[in-house]
Amino acid sequence: QVQPVESGGGSVQAGGSLRLSCAASAYTYNIYCLAWFRQAPGKEREGVSFIHTAGRTSYGDSVKGRFTISKDKAKNMLYLQMDSLKPEDTAMYYCATVGGSWFGPCPLFSAGYKYWGQGTQVTVSS
């Protein structure tokens, strides 16, 4: 199955932590770029964090220093560790993947991704 499947969302108080997981099938279907996006009601979808299968990572400015993206090749899993959560982090979080190349950069925008999960809700209360 190429479509990613997210899990791990929930409700937490500000300052708390959550870890999102995504079954991404990256190494089975020649996926090179994996990403987390989020979308809050009434807002555009926002890129949160990106990782290439070679290990290169990048983060959106609003989550730098608080969120950590990682992957487990053996398990075909993608993770997002979210610490020091803020109410403004409240959104539906989506895992997305796309093919590419070993040396190429990963897209930093949603239109660059081909496969999307159904999303998992994260709610942070103040």
N, C-alpha and C positions, 0 to 999 in steps of 0.2 A: 504494500500500500504506500503510495507516494505522498498522500495527503498527511501533513503533520497532525498530531493529536496532543493538545495541551492538557495539563493538569496542575493543581497546586494553588489555584486562586483561593480567595477567601476574604474575611474581614479582619482587620487589625487596627489597633490604635496607633496614632502618630508616634513615631519613634521606634515602632516595632519592625519585625522582619518577616518576609515570606520568601519561599523558593518556588519558582515555577519550573515545571518540567515539560519537555516536548519530545515525543517519540518522532524522530525526524527522518529516519531511513536514509540518512545522507550518504552513507558509504555503500548502500545497495543500489541507488539510482543515480550515481554520478552527480550528486549535489555538491557544490563547492561553497556556496554562501548560505548561511543560516542567520536568521534575525528575529528579534522581538520588536513588534510594533504595539502601539496602544492607541485607543480611541476613546475619548470621553464624550458624553452626550453633547451634541451641538458643536463639537470641535473636529478638526481634520485629523486623519490618522497620522501618528507621529512615530518616527523611528526612534527606538529606545537603545538598542544595542545590536551589534553585528559581529559575526565571527566567520572567518574563512576556515576551511578544513585544514589549511596549513598553520592555523593558530593565530593569525592576525585578527585583532579586535578593534572596535571603535564604539564610542558611546555618544548619545545625545548630550548636549550641554546640561540639560536639566537633571541628569542622573549621574553624571561623572562623580566618582568618589563615593557613591552610595550603592550602585548596582554593579554586579559582576556577572559577565556572561562566561559560560564554560561548556565544554562538550565531553562526552564519553564515547570514544570511537567504538569500543568493544560492545557497548550497549546501544549504539545508534541514538543516543540521547543528547538533547540540548537543555541547558539549565539557565535560569536567571535568578541569582541571589539578590534579593532586594533588602537593603538595610536602611535604617534611618528614614523610614517611610513617612511621607507627608500627605496631607489630605489631597493635595493637587496631583498625587500619583494615582488617584482613583480613576479607573478606566477599565475597559475590556482589553485584555492583553492577547495578542495574536503571535503565533509562531509562523514564520514564513521561510521558504527555501527556494533556491533556484540553482540551475547548473551554472557552469562558467569554466574557468581554467585555473590551473595551479598558480599561475603568476598574476592573473588579473585581479583587479580590485572588486570588492563587493559593492553592489548598488546601495545607496543610502536613502532611497526613496521607495515607497510602496509599489509603484508601477514596475519596478525592476524585479519583482519577485513573482514566481509562477505558482507556487503551491502554498496554500494557506490552511491553517487550522480553523476550528470553529470558534476559538477564543475562550478565555477563562477570566472571570470577573475578579478584580481586585478593588476592595473598598477600604479606604483608610479614614478613620474617624478622628476628629480632633479632641 
